Amino acid sequence: MNTGERITGKVLSVNISFQKGVRKKPVEEIELVENFGVKNDAHAGNWHRQVSMLSVKSIEKAKSWGIQVGYGDFAENITVDVPDIWRFPVGTKVYINECVLEITQVGKECHEKCVIAKSVGRCVMPIEGIFLRVLKGGKVKKGDNVVFEI
C-alpha cells in the first residue's frame, strides 16, 4: 500500500542496550547499519526486527496508568513525537537524515512477565511498538526530523 502520504515529526530520544530484555538507556547518537540495525545494540542482527520505535504518546499512555517511565524504558531504540505510529502499515518507509528504514512488524508477542513488564508494571510495546529494518544506514540523534511515507 503506497499512498504517498507523508507524516513528519521529530526524534525525541535514541536509546541503546547491550543485552536483550532490559530498558534501553538514552544516548547522544546512534548509528544505523544497513541490514543490521543499531550498532552495538543487543537487538541488532540480520533479521526483520533490527530497530524498534515507539511514539511518545504510548509512553504518555503508560504514565496515565501511574507508571513512572521515560524514553527507552520500553526497550525502544528510537522515540518519536508522531502519534499512533502503530497504525502505519508494514512496508511504510521511514526517513531520518540519510537513513532509510522500512516497517517490518507492528507490535510483538510479549514474553510472559518479561523484565520490562516486571520493572514497569505494564507494557505498551506489544501493541504500539513498531519494528523496522535498515535499508540505508547513517547517524540519528535527538532533534532529527523523521518522515513516515505511507
LOLUMMAR-345657 format. One record per residue (C-alpha): y, z, x; residue number from 0. Coordinates in pm, 1 decimal. Layout:
N
<pt <Y; Z; X>; NUM>
...
This chain:
150
<pt <0.0; 0.0; 0.0>; 0>
<pt <313.5; -121.2; 172.4>; 1>
<pt <618.5; -79.6; -49.2>; 2>
<pt <871.2; -96.2; 234.9>; 3>
<pt <1032.0; 227.6; 112.4>; 4>
<pt <1182.5; 431.8; 397.1>; 5>
<pt <1233.9; 806.8; 376.7>; 6>
<pt <1426.0; 971.9; 657.5>; 7>
<pt <1465.2; 1325.3; 783.4>; 8>
<pt <1471.8; 1543.7; 1092.4>; 9>
<pt <1216.5; 1709.2; 1316.6>; 10>
<pt <1273.0; 2085.1; 1282.1>; 11>
<pt <1016.1; 2201.8; 1537.2>; 12>
<pt <749.0; 2074.5; 1774.6>; 13>
<pt <455.2; 2307.3; 1834.5>; 14>
<pt <152.9; 2330.6; 2060.6>; 15>
<pt <-154.4; 2545.7; 2119.6>; 16>
<pt <-415.8; 2540.7; 2390.0>; 17>
<pt <-700.4; 2642.7; 2158.2>; 18>
<pt <-805.3; 2544.1; 1806.4>; 19>
<pt <-775.3; 2767.4; 1501.4>; 20>
<pt <-465.9; 2961.4; 1609.6>; 21>
<pt <-96.2; 2944.1; 1534.4>; 22>
<pt <93.5; 2697.1; 1748.4>; 23>
<pt <399.3; 2800.1; 1949.6>; 24>
<pt <729.1; 2611.4; 1921.9>; 25>
<pt <822.6; 2431.4; 2245.1>; 26>
<pt <1124.8; 2229.2; 2358.5>; 27>
<pt <947.7; 1894.3; 2357.7>; 28>
<pt <604.9; 1739.8; 2311.1>; 29>
<pt <463.4; 1418.7; 2449.2>; 30>
<pt <261.1; 1199.8; 2215.0>; 31>
<pt <-6.1; 996.7; 2392.4>; 32>
<pt <-130.9; 673.8; 2236.8>; 33>
<pt <-475.4; 708.0; 2075.2>; 34>
<pt <-494.2; 1070.8; 2187.6>; 35>
<pt <-231.6; 1298.0; 2029.2>; 36>
<pt <-12.6; 1572.1; 2172.4>; 37>
<pt <-51.2; 1606.4; 2548.0>; 38>
<pt <-204.6; 1947.4; 2634.2>; 39>
<pt <-273.8; 2038.6; 2268.7>; 40>
<pt <-618.0; 2164.8; 2167.4>; 41>
<pt <-646.9; 1917.3; 1877.6>; 42>
<pt <-575.3; 1606.0; 2084.3>; 43>
<pt <-854.2; 1356.7; 2132.4>; 44>
<pt <-989.2; 1020.3; 2032.1>; 45>
<pt <-1023.1; 1090.3; 1658.5>; 46>
<pt <-824.8; 1045.6; 1337.1>; 47>
<pt <-650.5; 1388.4; 1334.2>; 48>
<pt <-458.3; 1361.2; 1661.3>; 49>
<pt <-132.1; 1510.3; 1529.5>; 50>
<pt <-67.8; 1748.4; 1240.2>; 51>
<pt <255.9; 1762.3; 1042.8>; 52>
<pt <394.7; 1993.4; 776.6>; 53>
<pt <712.8; 1999.6; 569.9>; 54>
<pt <945.7; 2298.2; 585.6>; 55>
<pt <911.6; 2303.6; 204.1>; 56>
<pt <546.9; 2403.4; 249.2>; 57>
<pt <649.1; 2686.4; 481.9>; 58>
<pt <912.5; 2796.1; 229.2>; 59>
<pt <642.4; 2797.4; -40.0>; 60>
<pt <429.8; 3031.2; 173.2>; 61>
<pt <733.4; 3254.8; 226.3>; 62>
<pt <775.1; 3274.2; -152.9>; 63>
<pt <426.1; 3428.8; -163.3>; 64>
<pt <564.1; 3710.6; 52.0>; 65>
<pt <410.0; 3584.2; 375.5>; 66>
<pt <617.7; 3609.1; 694.4>; 67>
<pt <565.7; 3269.2; 857.4>; 68>
<pt <760.3; 3023.2; 1065.8>; 69>
<pt <728.3; 2691.8; 1244.7>; 70>
<pt <383.9; 2639.4; 1398.6>; 71>
<pt <220.8; 2926.2; 1209.8>; 72>
<pt <2.1; 2684.6; 1011.3>; 73>
<pt <-101.2; 2511.1; 1335.7>; 74>
<pt <115.4; 2205.9; 1270.4>; 75>
<pt <232.3; 2005.4; 1571.1>; 76>
<pt <547.0; 1877.2; 1401.8>; 77>
<pt <753.5; 2044.6; 1129.4>; 78>
<pt <992.7; 1817.9; 937.0>; 79>
<pt <1259.7; 1859.8; 669.5>; 80>
<pt <1119.3; 1583.8; 447.5>; 81>
<pt <973.2; 1736.7; 128.5>; 82>
<pt <629.7; 1655.7; -13.9>; 83>
<pt <501.6; 1455.8; 282.3>; 84>
<pt <152.1; 1523.2; 147.8>; 85>
<pt <230.7; 1276.7; -132.2>; 86>
<pt <263.7; 985.9; 113.7>; 87>
<pt <-45.5; 763.8; 119.4>; 88>
<pt <-285.3; 720.6; 408.0>; 89>
<pt <-157.2; 426.7; 613.2>; 90>
<pt <208.7; 532.3; 593.5>; 91>
<pt <381.1; 465.5; 925.4>; 92>
<pt <593.7; 738.3; 1082.0>; 93>
<pt <859.5; 663.8; 1343.0>; 94>
<pt <1013.8; 922.9; 1576.7>; 95>
<pt <1216.3; 779.7; 1865.0>; 96>
<pt <989.3; 519.3; 2028.5>; 97>
<pt <677.8; 685.3; 1882.8>; 98>
<pt <479.8; 523.7; 1605.1>; 99>
<pt <223.6; 725.3; 1410.9>; 100>
<pt <7.5; 650.0; 1108.5>; 101>
<pt <-105.7; 892.7; 840.7>; 102>
<pt <-486.5; 904.7; 850.9>; 103>
<pt <-559.7; 1206.7; 630.5>; 104>
<pt <-380.5; 1420.7; 373.6>; 105>
<pt <-499.2; 1780.2; 353.3>; 106>
<pt <-821.9; 1905.1; 500.3>; 107>
<pt <-1124.3; 2112.8; 426.8>; 108>
<pt <-1036.1; 2459.8; 545.1>; 109>
<pt <-1284.0; 2687.3; 713.5>; 110>
<pt <-1357.5; 2992.6; 502.5>; 111>
<pt <-1106.7; 3254.5; 612.5>; 112>
<pt <-1002.1; 3068.9; 926.6>; 113>
<pt <-792.5; 3251.9; 1183.7>; 114>
<pt <-474.2; 3112.3; 1027.0>; 115>
<pt <-562.6; 3227.6; 674.6>; 116>
<pt <-670.0; 3567.5; 807.8>; 117>
<pt <-349.6; 3614.5; 1003.4>; 118>
<pt <-100.1; 3486.8; 744.0>; 119>
<pt <-287.9; 3555.0; 420.2>; 120>
<pt <-296.6; 3210.8; 260.0>; 121>
<pt <-274.0; 2860.8; 398.3>; 122>
<pt <-81.0; 2554.0; 279.2>; 123>
<pt <-228.0; 2317.5; 538.1>; 124>
<pt <-547.6; 2226.9; 343.7>; 125>
<pt <-338.1; 2072.1; 64.4>; 126>
<pt <5.3; 1991.4; 203.8>; 127>
<pt <-58.6; 1919.4; 571.6>; 128>
<pt <-89.5; 1562.3; 692.7>; 129>
<pt <-272.6; 1425.8; 992.1>; 130>
<pt <-179.5; 1126.2; 1198.9>; 131>
<pt <-295.7; 912.4; 1486.9>; 132>
<pt <-62.3; 795.3; 1760.1>; 133>
<pt <-15.7; 418.2; 1769.0>; 134>
<pt <261.0; 431.9; 2031.4>; 135>
<pt <343.2; 736.9; 2240.2>; 136>
<pt <660.8; 899.3; 2363.3>; 137>
<pt <857.7; 1224.8; 2355.6>; 138>
<pt <953.3; 1423.3; 2044.6>; 139>
<pt <1184.4; 1723.7; 2017.1>; 140>
<pt <1367.4; 1930.3; 1758.3>; 141>
<pt <1654.6; 1736.8; 1601.0>; 142>
<pt <1497.9; 1392.4; 1639.0>; 143>
<pt <1511.0; 1158.1; 1341.3>; 144>
<pt <1186.6; 1089.8; 1158.4>; 145>
<pt <1126.9; 790.2; 933.3>; 146>
<pt <836.4; 750.8; 692.7>; 147>
<pt <775.1; 388.9; 595.7>; 148>
<pt <553.5; 365.9; 291.1>; 149>
